Amino acid sequence: MKDQAPRSSEHEAEGTTAVGDRPPSMGSVREVVESALRMNERVHQTIMDYALIVAIVSLPPTMPWLQEAQLGAVVVLNLVMVRSIGRRWGFPRGQGPLARAFLVLGIFGAILSMVFAYLLVYTASLYVPFMLGWAKAAGGFALTFGIGRTANDFYLSARRIDPRRIHLAMRRRRRSKRRHAQAPGDERQAQPQPQEERR
């Protein structure tokens, strides 16, 4: 019972109107889980998009001035991807030392996967010459994908990710999509929906 007081104060500080001492219904729990799964799917799609962009950036042949530009672009794209993943989850805090250790190991694993993918395609290019240009692209894709999945797991390993905030964000997103999809004459049907957020 003593843990309920700070929990409700946290919800009030976050701007949610949910009651801390009342357990959520099974329907709301199912909706929160589905919202979290959809959010994870969107994050996975974001990782794939950035990995493909890095692969395209790394595809041109190596030149003295282009190699540094490609390396800088890969680093910047990975940093932007990690920030985008954190922003989607709301930058949750509370990761323990074990999560930080796995973060470091995940980054090293992404680097090793980059080297393995590069060597694999480079070895294949000895028999198929036109695949030589794809070695860097494969390495960049593997690096970005590994870092993205590591960052996603790191944010998900926080001690507490408020499911109500995820559910509220998903409801706002669905409501904004409905407003864009509706015709201008259907504004009357969209007006009562903000009352659901108060509940």
C-alpha positions as CSV (number, residue, x, y, z in Angstrom):
1,M,0.0,0.0,0.0
2,K,2.9,2.4,0.6
3,D,4.0,2.1,-3.1
4,Q,0.7,3.4,-4.3
5,A,1.3,7.0,-3.3
6,P,4.4,7.8,-5.4
7,R,3.0,5.9,-8.3
8,S,-0.1,8.1,-8.4
9,S,2.0,11.2,-8.1
10,E,4.1,10.0,-11.0
11,H,1.0,9.7,-13.2
12,E,-0.1,13.1,-12.2
13,A,3.3,14.6,-13.0
14,E,3.2,12.9,-16.4
15,G,-0.2,14.4,-17.2
16,T,-2.2,11.2,-17.2
17,T,-5.6,11.1,-15.6
18,A,-5.6,7.4,-14.8
19,V,-6.3,6.4,-11.2
20,G,-3.2,4.8,-9.6
21,D,-5.0,2.6,-7.1
22,R,-7.5,1.1,-9.5
23,P,-6.3,-1.9,-11.6
24,P,-6.8,-1.6,-15.3
25,S,-9.3,-3.8,-17.0
26,M,-8.4,-6.7,-19.3
27,G,-9.5,-4.8,-22.3
28,S,-7.2,-1.8,-21.5
29,V,-4.3,-4.2,-20.8
30,R,-4.8,-5.9,-24.2
31,E,-4.9,-2.5,-25.9
32,V,-1.7,-1.4,-24.2
33,V,0.1,-4.6,-25.2
34,E,-1.1,-4.3,-28.8
35,S,0.0,-0.6,-28.8
36,A,3.4,-1.6,-27.6
37,L,3.7,-4.3,-30.2
38,R,2.7,-1.9,-32.9
39,M,5.3,0.6,-31.6
40,N,7.9,-2.1,-31.7
41,E,7.0,-2.9,-35.3
42,R,7.3,0.8,-36.2
43,V,10.7,0.9,-34.6
44,H,11.8,-2.2,-36.5
45,Q,10.7,-0.5,-39.7
46,T,12.7,2.6,-38.8
47,I,15.8,0.4,-38.3
48,M,15.3,-1.2,-41.6
49,D,14.9,2.2,-43.3
50,Y,18.1,3.5,-41.8
51,A,20.0,0.3,-42.6
52,L,18.9,0.5,-46.3
53,I,20.0,4.2,-46.4
54,V,23.4,3.4,-44.9
55,A,23.8,0.5,-47.5
56,I,23.0,2.9,-50.3
57,V,25.4,5.5,-49.0
58,S,28.2,2.9,-48.7
59,L,27.5,1.5,-52.2
60,P,29.6,3.9,-54.3
61,P,33.2,2.9,-55.0
62,T,35.9,4.0,-52.6
63,M,37.8,7.2,-53.5
64,P,40.3,9.2,-51.4
65,W,37.8,12.0,-50.6
66,L,34.7,9.9,-50.7
67,Q,35.7,7.3,-48.1
68,E,35.8,9.9,-45.3
69,A,32.5,11.3,-46.3
70,Q,30.9,7.9,-46.4
71,L,32.2,7.1,-42.9
72,G,31.0,10.4,-41.5
73,A,27.6,9.8,-43.1
74,V,27.3,6.3,-41.6
75,V,28.2,7.6,-38.1
76,V,25.7,10.5,-38.4
77,L,22.9,8.2,-39.7
78,N,23.4,5.8,-36.8
79,L,23.3,8.5,-34.2
80,V,20.1,9.9,-35.8
81,M,18.6,6.4,-35.8
82,V,19.4,5.8,-32.1
83,R,17.9,9.2,-31.2
84,S,14.8,8.5,-33.3
85,I,14.3,5.1,-31.5
86,G,14.6,6.8,-28.1
87,R,12.2,9.5,-29.0
88,R,9.6,6.9,-30.1
89,W,9.8,5.2,-26.7
90,G,9.9,8.5,-24.8
91,F,13.6,8.1,-23.7
92,P,12.8,5.9,-20.7
93,R,15.3,5.8,-17.9
94,G,16.1,3.3,-15.2
95,Q,18.4,0.9,-17.1
96,G,20.5,-1.2,-14.8
97,P,24.2,-1.9,-15.0
98,L,23.5,-5.2,-16.7
99,A,21.6,-3.4,-19.5
100,R,24.5,-1.0,-20.0
101,A,26.9,-4.0,-20.2
102,F,24.7,-5.6,-22.9
103,L,24.6,-2.3,-24.7
104,V,28.4,-2.3,-25.0
105,L,28.4,-5.9,-26.0
106,G,25.7,-5.3,-28.6
107,I,27.7,-2.5,-30.2
108,F,30.7,-4.8,-30.4
109,G,28.5,-7.5,-31.8
110,A,27.2,-5.0,-34.5
111,I,30.8,-4.2,-35.4
112,L,31.7,-7.9,-35.6
113,S,28.6,-8.6,-37.8
114,M,29.7,-5.7,-40.1
115,V,33.2,-7.3,-40.5
116,F,31.7,-10.8,-41.1
117,A,29.2,-9.5,-43.7
118,Y,32.0,-7.5,-45.4
119,L,34.3,-10.5,-45.6
120,L,31.5,-12.8,-46.7
121,V,30.5,-10.6,-49.7
122,Y,34.2,-9.9,-50.4
123,T,34.9,-13.6,-50.6
124,A,32.0,-14.2,-52.8
125,S,33.3,-11.4,-55.1
126,L,36.4,-13.4,-55.8
127,Y,34.2,-15.8,-57.8
128,V,31.5,-13.3,-58.8
129,P,33.5,-10.0,-59.6
130,F,30.5,-7.7,-59.9
131,M,29.7,-8.3,-56.2
132,L,32.8,-6.5,-55.0
133,G,31.0,-3.2,-54.8
134,W,28.4,-4.7,-52.5
135,A,30.8,-5.6,-49.7
136,K,30.7,-2.2,-48.0
137,A,27.0,-2.0,-48.5
138,A,26.5,-5.3,-46.7
139,G,28.8,-4.3,-43.9
140,G,27.0,-0.9,-43.4
141,F,23.6,-2.6,-43.4
142,A,24.7,-5.2,-40.8
143,L,26.3,-2.5,-38.6
144,T,23.2,-0.2,-38.7
145,F,20.8,-3.1,-38.1
146,G,22.8,-4.4,-35.2
147,I,23.1,-1.0,-33.5
148,G,19.4,-0.3,-34.0
149,R,18.3,-3.6,-32.4
150,T,20.7,-3.0,-29.5
151,A,19.4,0.5,-28.9
152,N,15.8,-0.7,-29.0
153,D,16.5,-3.5,-26.5
154,F,18.3,-1.0,-24.3
155,Y,15.3,1.4,-24.1
156,L,13.0,-1.6,-23.6
157,S,15.1,-2.8,-20.7
158,A,14.2,0.2,-18.5
159,R,12.8,-0.6,-15.1
160,R,9.6,1.2,-15.9
161,I,8.0,2.2,-19.2
162,D,4.6,3.6,-18.5
163,P,2.1,1.7,-20.6
164,R,-0.5,4.4,-20.2
165,R,1.8,6.9,-22.0
166,I,2.3,4.4,-24.9
167,H,-1.4,3.8,-25.1
168,L,-2.2,7.5,-25.0
169,A,0.3,8.2,-27.7
170,M,-1.1,5.5,-29.9
171,R,-4.7,6.8,-29.4
172,R,-3.6,10.3,-30.4
173,R,-1.9,8.9,-33.5
174,R,-5.0,7.0,-34.5
175,R,-7.2,10.0,-33.9
176,S,-5.0,12.2,-36.0
177,K,-5.1,9.6,-38.8
178,R,-8.9,9.6,-38.6
179,R,-9.0,13.4,-38.9
180,H,-6.8,13.4,-42.0
181,A,-8.9,10.6,-43.5
182,Q,-12.3,12.2,-42.9
183,A,-13.9,14.7,-45.2
184,P,-14.4,18.4,-44.1
185,G,-18.1,17.7,-43.6
186,D,-17.4,14.9,-41.0
187,E,-16.0,17.3,-38.4
188,R,-19.0,16.7,-36.1
189,Q,-18.1,13.1,-35.7
190,A,-14.5,13.9,-34.7
191,Q,-15.5,16.3,-31.9
192,P,-16.7,13.9,-29.2
193,Q,-13.5,11.8,-29.4
194,P,-11.3,14.0,-27.1
195,Q,-13.6,13.0,-24.2
196,E,-12.2,9.5,-24.4
197,E,-8.8,10.8,-23.4
198,R,-10.3,12.3,-20.2
199,R,-11.5,8.9,-19.2
